[in-house]
Amino acid sequence: MAAAEALLPIEAPPLSAGAPLPHVFADEDKLLVAYIVNMRDPSFDGTNPRSVSPVTNGQSVAILTAKPCLALQFGLPNDEALSGHRLYQLGLQPYAAFEVLNSSWIGSLERANRVHSSHQPELFSGYRHFIFTFHDSTLEFVAESFSISRRDGSVLTSLMEAVSPRASALQGERRWLLDRLWRRG
């Protein structure tokens, strides 16, 4: 009989409760996620909140990198509907990061792969299930592990630099283009 799922809180740069603006870049092997880190602003008196966008500079941005990444799910529930998530009763909380031990999702991925002629169940044994709960969305992914680095800048610029380090050579042009594209949408 399989062990029951459990949540283990994990260390990650604190997710902004206001507007973490998570952005996801993924291919069939790698996952990159950029989000704004919750930083206390000593000049903020609580009366005049500031608005940020993915192109707002001066942010502390976390870059999560998972390679290899087997699967990901990004979207609902948000912080107000998190109690509807199947793992909520296990202690899932908003603005936090967890590892899901004894993941039923990894089990279902392995079972679905059994139709493959070269299926080997042990190939799934090194994968782990992680979950990050943001303000307006939840990110879950299955990977062997992940790392997180921090950068200062905007979410989009930081993500682009993580995707392609050569992009920093185009700093001014890129910032202008990103700002223009973002305002069009």
SULMO-V84621 format. One line per field, one symbol per residue. ss: DSSP state (H for helix, E for strand, - for the rest). psi: psi as a letter, one per 40 degrees, with the letter a starting at -180 (. if undefined). burial: b if it has 24 or more other ideal C-beta (glycine too) atoms within 12 Angstrom, else e. Layout:
BEGIN
ss = ???
psi = ???
burial = ???
END
This chain:
BEGIN
ss = -----EEEE-----E-------EEEE---EEEEEEEE---------------------EEEEEEEEE-EEEEEEE---HHHHHH---HHH-----EEEEEE--HHHHHHHHHH-------HHHH---EEEEEE----EEEEEE---EEEEEEE-HHHHHHHHH-HHHHHHHHHHHHHHHHHHHH-
psi = hiiiiihhiihihhhhdcgefhhhhiaedihhhhihihhhhdeheeegiihiieehieihhhhhhhhihdiihhaiiadeedeeidedeeehiifiiihhifhdddddddddedehdfhhdededeiihihhhadeihhiihidaiihiiihaidddddddddgdeddefdddddddddddddd.
burial = eeeebebeeeebbbbbebbbbbbbbbeeebbbbbbbbbeeeeeeeeeeeeebebbbeebbbbbbbbebbbbbbbeebebeebeebebeeeebbbbbbbbbbebebbeebbeeeeeeeeeeeeebeebbbbbbbbbbbbbbbbbbebebeebebbbbbbbbbbbeeeeeeeeeebbeebeeeeeee
END
